[in-house]
Amino acid sequence: MALREIKPGNRGFLYVNAHPAGCAAVVDELWQRTPAPTPDPAGAADADGPVALVIGSSAGYGLAATVTALRTYGMRGLGVAFEAPETERRTASAGWYRTARTAELAGRDGDFAFLNADAFSTAAKQQALDLLAARYGRVDFLVYSVAAPRRTDPVTGEIHHSVIKPLGSAYRAKTLQFDGDAAHVGALELEPATEAERDATVRVMGGADWKLWIDALADRGLVRRGFHTVALSYVGSELTAPIYRAGTIGAAKQHLEDTAHRLQRDLAPLGGQAHTVVAGAAVTQASTAIPSIALYTTLLRAVLGDDFQSTAQQAAALWRQLTGAAPLQLDEEQRIRLDGWEMDEKVQAAVHERWTAAATGTLAELADTEWFRAEVGRLYGWHVDGTDYDSPVQTTVAWPAGG
């Protein structure tokens, strides 16, 4: 457990090392931005409070949902994530360090476990359900927030790889690029996906695995009456639709939404509900991999300023609806909408105008690229105020006990 002096080692949006203290500080900030504890949360099934299962609990909206469940509602339960431990060459993954800090903040008296396993696998489901059955019994809430580049089919063993491509025709658009710290606008062209690539993306990012989790819980008798499950989704702007909502990812999200309708019917006898959640834009490890999303997000941030809603704010709004403290905000497709702040007509009109004018020479006045660059670094524990990056740091951090 020697101290190590580490450097970011980044290339563009990808960082090879995570900073443990910076990752912990990011979780601390998220914890402080989360609403204070709520006594006797609505929806509690017993005196100990409700039980939540969060699939994808170490990053993005899954992390925000986990922190809110813990801090605001004192929920018991389990978070599942798939994170890499430290090696001789590299630190542990950022999600590993975030999970360790989340467990610390939950407190020694808390009753929330964390499992490090591939959520797509049958073994992970079995391990998670065994833990839930032994420690908590039936589950009240399941939040599914998984983004992955590949999935092994648990029945056939076939490995499916997702792709980020348009459907039908080529996609040509502006994109944000960084040469060191300097941002510029580049040009992007992607050929359309094949039918096989589309189908593989749906198998990875669609609703198949979400349904397997619900079926597994039901088969074990671990679905409590009134159970509510949600899966995170996104719609976004017309500007990014060709590469997102109308592309391979959009096909997967449509499958996710179709799965929600099927689950809603399956859960009806138990008084249960299933919905997808359309969240607003965010800087996450998944979103930075999507072409043009970075440029769009920097323009959106410049338009909104501090009105750009964080994952913590959106997770708080989601849990208020899930626990019954606020009514469900459903659209015509029966999706929970958290993105009204982004999709406001005036906001979108302003972003469209800036998108048209965006060029390397105009970026400074039209987009908040410095904010975006810092947010990407923060995903890995870098660019976090108050963190000492010049001194050696303890990189060997144990995964939380009990998972």
Buried (B, 14 or more C-beta within 10 A) or exposed (E): EEEBEBEBEBEEBEBBBBBBBBBBBBBBBBBEBBBEEBEEBEBBBEEEBBBBBBBBBBBBBBBBBBBBBBBBBBBBBBBBBBBBBBEEEBBBBBBBBBBBBBBBBBEEEBBBBBBBBBBBBEEBBEBBBEBBBEBBBBBBBBBBBBBBBEBBBBEEEEEBEBBBBBBEEEBEBBBBBBEEEEBBBBEBEBEBBEEEBBBBBBBBBBBBBBBBBBBBBBEBEBBBEBBBBBBBBBBBBEBBBBBBBBBBBBBBBBBBBEBBBEBBEBBEEBEBBBBBBBBBBBBBBBBBBBBBBBBBBBBBBBBBEEEBBBBBBBBBBBBBBBBEBEEBBEEEBBBBBBBEBBBBEEBBEBBBEBBEEBEEEEBEEBBBBEBBBBBBBBBBBBBBEEBEBEEEBEBEBEBBEEB
